[in-house]
Amino acid sequence: MIGRRLGHYRIIERLGAGGMGVVYRAHDERMHRDVAIKLLHPGTASTRHARHAVMREAHALSRINHPGIATVHDFQTIDDMDFLVMEYIPGAALAELASEQLDDQLLAELWRQVGVLHAHRIAHHDLGGRSVVVDERHQPWLVDFDASEAMAGGLGLADDVAELLVSLARVVGAERSLAGALAGLGPEVVGAALDQGDPSRLSMQTRDALRADPALWDTLRRLAATGRSSAGESAPADPGPIGSAPTTEEH
């Protein structure tokens, strides 16, 4: 694929691969900018229904213009190949970073970005070590939205929070992971996510992390309960939709 053209996009290098496709850096020769192209695996959008679903998610994400959330520019099919065109964010993935490279301000900002996404009822569904990138200005970004869901329900949004809590805890520890979530989303939202969350619904990578550290899930739930108590809140019988986090104003 290197050097090949898909319409007005020239493929430059392979960046990585995931469950739904392979990601390349490409140059948009019309807009004179680099973009990330996710070439979907054959069959991912092979039916009319599946293609419509991918296009719907891309359209929902294209309406979010917020610093720290990578923009989805387009969805195209060329030569029987389906691909998403996304904003290219150079930087280091969460899985490549050490704890000291992630300060508390960055963690809180990352959780505020999750709050913006959820205020639009969009679940990412893969907030793991490769879906968070920190750029050269030390700005965190949410990327790789090919598995996202528009108009997501409470369980999908709760699983996003649980997934990122576990992913961050593996890097910075449970206490700092939870503290960032409490600062960015608030204790009620975080507590409800862990109440509703089910590790069996999380990604295989996250389930493997929990198997490697069986106490981590209970530790996060205990810390979340303490955070609620410290904030003078009691766990409600019905916490309401997890996506009701305070909306961060768009730019």
ABEGO torsion letter per residue (X at the ends): XBGBBBEABBBABBAEBBAAEBBBBBBBAAAGBBBBBBBBBBGAAABAAAAAAAAAAAAAAAABBBBGBBBBABBBBBGGBBBBBBBBBBEBBAAABBAAABBAAAAAAAAAAAAAAAAAGBBAGBBBAAABBBBAAGBBBBBGAAABBBGBBAAAAAAAAAAAAAAAAAAAEAAAAAAAAAAAAEAAAAAAAAAABBAAABBAAAAAAAAABAAAAAAAAAAAAAAAAAAGBBBBABAEBAAABBBBBBX
